[in-house]
Amino acid sequence: MTREETFREIMRDLPLLKHWQRAKWKDELRSKFAHCPVFPAHAYRTWTSPNKNKWETYFYCVSKKQVFRPEVQRLQVLSWVRFNADNGRGAYSFSGFRTHSERMAVVKYIPHFFLRFHQRFIEPNHIDLTPFDGDLIRYFFFHNIDINIGAEPNGHVVYGTIPQGFIFGREEQNTFFTLKTYINYNILNHKKQEKLARILKLLNIWNSLPFEVQHSKPGSFKVATQLKG
């Protein structure tokens, strides 16, 4: 399937996915979150679209106040669907993340991205993936719901920030990004740290996350109570 065909299929899933999210919140999760004794709390759920795409979703509720707001969009919600490639598993995600023009977009995380995330963040920080059943992709999306992306003015290269580090990729078209690798600020030499900081400041995204997050420290989210399905 070509990039354009993949993009169109994901966009066909989108309205149905949003309908499912609203129904899941109204029919099940709002009540469960309302009775949750400890916050933040999260729920992990899956939905298969008519196109046979299995979407995985995190519903993340920071406080009980969010439970009583009228729309599921007031929560942090992130959905992704995986794909297989010769060199491993990747994922497409769709969320209302921030870009330099506040656009909504589809993001493709290639297998190499998750490989580098494991090598450059999971291993140096001795992260235990057992709470996520050893699932690196689930761990990544749980801890990196927020994403900021900025594209270089005269090209298609993009840099960005996530709560656990930095990202590098390519803008394929106006609403489609491919993220190629993960960058851990802490393991860069001083010269590369300065170069990265200079680029992100030019793209106006260096200060988009708290200072401690900018230095790729683990545990960006507090441990959240998990609502069982």
Contacts in CASP RR format, 6 or more apart in sequence:
PFRMAT RR
TARGET T0000
AUTHOR 0000-0000-0000
METHOD contacts of the structure
MODEL  1
MTREETFREIMRDLPLLKHWQRAKWKDELRSKFAHCPVFPAHAYRTWTSP
NKNKWETYFYCVSKKQVFRPEVQRLQVLSWVRFNADNGRGAYSFSGFRTH
SERMAVVKYIPHFFLRFHQRFIEPNHIDLTPFDGDLIRYFFFHNIDINIG
AEPNGHVVYGTIPQGFIFGREEQNTFFTLKTYINYNILNHKKQEKLARIL
KLLNIWNSLPFEVQHSKPGSFKVATQLKG
1 9 0 8 1.000
3 172 0 8 1.000
3 176 0 8 1.000
6 92 0 8 1.000
7 106 0 8 1.000
7 173 0 8 1.000
7 175 0 8 1.000
7 176 0 8 1.000
9 51 0 8 1.000
9 53 0 8 1.000
10 53 0 8 1.000
10 81 0 8 1.000
10 92 0 8 1.000
10 94 0 8 1.000
10 106 0 8 1.000
11 106 0 8 1.000
12 51 0 8 1.000
13 49 0 8 1.000
13 51 0 8 1.000
13 53 0 8 1.000
13 55 0 8 1.000
13 81 0 8 1.000
14 94 0 8 1.000
16 49 0 8 1.000
16 50 0 8 1.000
17 47 0 8 1.000
17 49 0 8 1.000
17 55 0 8 1.000
17 79 0 8 1.000
17 94 0 8 1.000
20 47 0 8 1.000
20 55 0 8 1.000
21 57 0 8 1.000
21 59 0 8 1.000
21 72 0 8 1.000
21 77 0 8 1.000
21 79 0 8 1.000
22 71 0 8 1.000
22 72 0 8 1.000
24 45 0 8 1.000
24 47 0 8 1.000
24 57 0 8 1.000
24 59 0 8 1.000
25 59 0 8 1.000
25 72 0 8 1.000
25 75 0 8 1.000
26 72 0 8 1.000
29 43 0 8 1.000
29 45 0 8 1.000
29 59 0 8 1.000
29 227 0 8 1.000
30 67 0 8 1.000
32 43 0 8 1.000
32 227 0 8 1.000
33 41 0 8 1.000
33 43 0 8 1.000
33 61 0 8 1.000
33 64 0 8 1.000
33 66 0 8 1.000
33 67 0 8 1.000
33 227 0 8 1.000
34 64 0 8 1.000
34 67 0 8 1.000
34 68 0 8 1.000
36 61 0 8 1.000
36 64 0 8 1.000
36 225 0 8 1.000
36 227 0 8 1.000
37 225 0 8 1.000
38 225 0 8 1.000
39 61 0 8 1.000
39 62 0 8 1.000
39 63 0 8 1.000
39 64 0 8 1.000
39 224 0 8 1.000
39 225 0 8 1.000
40 60 0 8 1.000
40 61 0 8 1.000
40 62 0 8 1.000
40 63 0 8 1.000
40 221 0 8 1.000
40 222 0 8 1.000
40 224 0 8 1.000
40 225 0 8 1.000
41 60 0 8 1.000
41 61 0 8 1.000
41 224 0 8 1.000
41 225 0 8 1.000
41 226 0 8 1.000
41 227 0 8 1.000
42 58 0 8 1.000
42 59 0 8 1.000
42 60 0 8 1.000
42 61 0 8 1.000
42 142 0 8 1.000
42 224 0 8 1.000
42 225 0 8 1.000
42 226 0 8 1.000
42 227 0 8 1.000
43 58 0 8 1.000
43 59 0 8 1.000
43 226 0 8 1.000
43 227 0 8 1.000
43 229 0 8 1.000
44 56 0 8 1.000
44 57 0 8 1.000
44 58 0 8 1.000
44 138 0 8 1.000
44 226 0 8 1.000
45 56 0 8 1.000
45 57 0 8 1.000
45 59 0 8 1.000
45 229 0 8 1.000
46 54 0 8 1.000
46 55 0 8 1.000
46 56 0 8 1.000
46 57 0 8 1.000
47 54 0 8 1.000
47 55 0 8 1.000
47 57 0 8 1.000
48 54 0 8 1.000
48 55 0 8 1.000
49 55 0 8 1.000
53 81 0 8 1.000
54 81 0 8 1.000
54 82 0 8 1.000
55 79 0 8 1.000
55 80 0 8 1.000
55 81 0 8 1.000
56 79 0 8 1.000
56 80 0 8 1.000
56 81 0 8 1.000
56 82 0 8 1.000
56 138 0 8 1.000
56 141 0 8 1.000
57 77 0 8 1.000
57 78 0 8 1.000
57 79 0 8 1.000
57 80 0 8 1.000
58 76 0 8 1.000
58 77 0 8 1.000
58 78 0 8 1.000
58 141 0 8 1.000
58 142 0 8 1.000
58 145 0 8 1.000
59 72 0 8 1.000
59 75 0 8 1.000
59 76 0 8 1.000
59 77 0 8 1.000
60 75 0 8 1.000
60 76 0 8 1.000
60 77 0 8 1.000
60 78 0 8 1.000
60 145 0 8 1.000
60 224 0 8 1.000
61 67 0 8 1.000
61 75 0 8 1.000
61 76 0 8 1.000
62 76 0 8 1.000
66 74 0 8 1.000
66 75 0 8 1.000
76 145 0 8 1.000
76 146 0 8 1.000
77 95 0 8 1.000
78 93 0 8 1.000
78 95 0 8 1.000
78 141 0 8 1.000
78 145 0 8 1.000
79 93 0 8 1.000
79 94 0 8 1.000
79 95 0 8 1.000
80 91 0 8 1.000
80 92 0 8 1.000
80 93 0 8 1.000
80 94 0 8 1.000
80 137 0 8 1.000
80 141 0 8 1.000
81 91 0 8 1.000
81 92 0 8 1.000
81 93 0 8 1.000
82 89 0 8 1.000
82 90 0 8 1.000
82 91 0 8 1.000
82 137 0 8 1.000
83 89 0 8 1.000
83 90 0 8 1.000
83 91 0 8 1.000
83 92 0 8 1.000
84 90 0 8 1.000
85 110 0 8 1.000
85 111 0 8 1.000
87 111 0 8 1.000
87 112 0 8 1.000
88 111 0 8 1.000
89 111 0 8 1.000
89 114 0 8 1.000
89 137 0 8 1.000
90 108 0 8 1.000
90 109 0 8 1.000
90 110 0 8 1.000
90 111 0 8 1.000
90 113 0 8 1.000
90 114 0 8 1.000
90 137 0 8 1.000
91 108 0 8 1.000
91 109 0 8 1.000
91 114 0 8 1.000
91 137 0 8 1.000
91 141 0 8 1.000
92 106 0 8 1.000
92 107 0 8 1.000
92 108 0 8 1.000
92 109 0 8 1.000
93 106 0 8 1.000
93 107 0 8 1.000
93 109 0 8 1.000
93 141 0 8 1.000
94 104 0 8 1.000
94 105 0 8 1.000
94 106 0 8 1.000
94 107 0 8 1.000
95 145 0 8 1.000
95 147 0 8 1.000
96 104 0 8 1.000
97 105 0 8 1.000
97 107 0 8 1.000
97 146 0 8 1.000
97 147 0 8 1.000
97 148 0 8 1.000
97 149 0 8 1.000
98 147 0 8 1.000
98 148 0 8 1.000
98 149 0 8 1.000
98 208 0 8 1.000
99 105 0 8 1.000
99 148 0 8 1.000
99 149 0 8 1.000
99 150 0 8 1.000
99 151 0 8 1.000
100 149 0 8 1.000
100 150 0 8 1.000
100 151 0 8 1.000
100 203 0 8 1.000
100 204 0 8 1.000
100 205 0 8 1.000
103 174 0 8 1.000
103 175 0 8 1.000
104 175 0 8 1.000
105 149 0 8 1.000
105 174 0 8 1.000
105 175 0 8 1.000
105 176 0 8 1.000
105 177 0 8 1.000
106 175 0 8 1.000
106 176 0 8 1.000
106 177 0 8 1.000
107 147 0 8 1.000
107 177 0 8 1.000
107 178 0 8 1.000
107 179 0 8 1.000
108 172 0 8 1.000
108 176 0 8 1.000
108 177 0 8 1.000
108 178 0 8 1.000
108 179 0 8 1.000
109 179 0 8 1.000
110 178 0 8 1.000
110 179 0 8 1.000
110 180 0 8 1.000
112 180 0 8 1.000
112 181 0 8 1.000
113 167 0 8 1.000
113 179 0 8 1.000
113 180 0 8 1.000
113 181 0 8 1.000
113 182 0 8 1.000
114 136 0 8 1.000
114 137 0 8 1.000
114 140 0 8 1.000
114 182 0 8 1.000
116 181 0 8 1.000
116 182 0 8 1.000
117 136 0 8 1.000
117 140 0 8 1.000
117 182 0 8 1.000
118 136 0 8 1.000
120 182 0 8 1.000
120 183 0 8 1.000
120 184 0 8 1.000
120 187 0 8 1.000
121 127 0 8 1.000
121 164 0 8 1.000
121 165 0 8 1.000
121 182 0 8 1.000
121 184 0 8 1.000
121 216 0 8 1.000
121 218 0 8 1.000
122 129 0 8 1.000
122 136 0 8 1.000
122 139 0 8 1.000
124 184 0 8 1.000
124 186 0 8 1.000
124 187 0 8 1.000
125 218 0 8 1.000
127 139 0 8 1.000
127 218 0 8 1.000
129 135 0 8 1.000
129 136 0 8 1.000
129 139 0 8 1.000
132 138 0 8 1.000
132 139 0 8 1.000
132 142 0 8 1.000
142 221 0 8 1.000
143 163 0 8 1.000
143 164 0 8 1.000
143 219 0 8 1.000
143 220 0 8 1.000
143 221 0 8 1.000
144 162 0 8 1.000
144 163 0 8 1.000
144 164 0 8 1.000
144 220 0 8 1.000
145 163 0 8 1.000
146 162 0 8 1.000
146 163 0 8 1.000
146 209 0 8 1.000
147 160 0 8 1.000
147 161 0 8 1.000
147 162 0 8 1.000
147 167 0 8 1.000
148 160 0 8 1.000
148 161 0 8 1.000
148 162 0 8 1.000
148 205 0 8 1.000
148 208 0 8 1.000
148 209 0 8 1.000
149 158 0 8 1.000
149 159 0 8 1.000
149 160 0 8 1.000
149 167 0 8 1.000
149 177 0 8 1.000
149 205 0 8 1.000
150 158 0 8 1.000
150 159 0 8 1.000
150 160 0 8 1.000
150 203 0 8 1.000
150 204 0 8 1.000
150 205 0 8 1.000
151 157 0 8 1.000
151 158 0 8 1.000
151 171 0 8 1.000
151 203 0 8 1.000
152 158 0 8 1.000
152 159 0 8 1.000
152 203 0 8 1.000
155 171 0 8 1.000
156 170 0 8 1.000
156 171 0 8 1.000
156 172 0 8 1.000
157 168 0 8 1.000
157 169 0 8 1.000
157 170 0 8 1.000
157 171 0 8 1.000
158 167 0 8 1.000
158 168 0 8 1.000
158 169 0 8 1.000
158 170 0 8 1.000
158 171 0 8 1.000
158 177 0 8 1.000
158 179 0 8 1.000
159 166 0 8 1.000
159 167 0 8 1.000
159 168 0 8 1.000
159 169 0 8 1.000
159 196 0 8 1.000
159 199 0 8 1.000
159 200 0 8 1.000
159 203 0 8 1.000
159 205 0 8 1.000
160 166 0 8 1.000
160 167 0 8 1.000
160 168 0 8 1.000
160 200 0 8 1.000
160 203 0 8 1.000
160 205 0 8 1.000
161 167 0 8 1.000
161 200 0 8 1.000
161 205 0 8 1.000
161 206 0 8 1.000
161 208 0 8 1.000
161 209 0 8 1.000
161 213 0 8 1.000
161 214 0 8 1.000
163 209 0 8 1.000
163 213 0 8 1.000
163 220 0 8 1.000
163 221 0 8 1.000
164 213 0 8 1.000
164 216 0 8 1.000
164 217 0 8 1.000
164 218 0 8 1.000
164 219 0 8 1.000
164 220 0 8 1.000
165 182 0 8 1.000
165 183 0 8 1.000
165 184 0 8 1.000
165 185 0 8 1.000
165 213 0 8 1.000
165 214 0 8 1.000
165 216 0 8 1.000
166 182 0 8 1.000
166 183 0 8 1.000
166 184 0 8 1.000
166 185 0 8 1.000
166 196 0 8 1.000
166 200 0 8 1.000
166 216 0 8 1.000
167 179 0 8 1.000
167 181 0 8 1.000
167 182 0 8 1.000
167 183 0 8 1.000
168 179 0 8 1.000
168 180 0 8 1.000
168 181 0 8 1.000
168 182 0 8 1.000
168 183 0 8 1.000
169 177 0 8 1.000
169 178 0 8 1.000
169 179 0 8 1.000
169 180 0 8 1.000
169 181 0 8 1.000
170 177 0 8 1.000
170 178 0 8 1.000
170 180 0 8 1.000
171 177 0 8 1.000
172 178 0 8 1.000
183 196 0 8 1.000
184 216 0 8 1.000
185 193 0 8 1.000
185 196 0 8 1.000
185 214 0 8 1.000
185 215 0 8 1.000
185 216 0 8 1.000
186 215 0 8 1.000
186 216 0 8 1.000
188 196 0 8 1.000
197 206 0 8 1.000
200 206 0 8 1.000
201 207 0 8 1.000
206 214 0 8 1.000
213 220 0 8 1.000
END
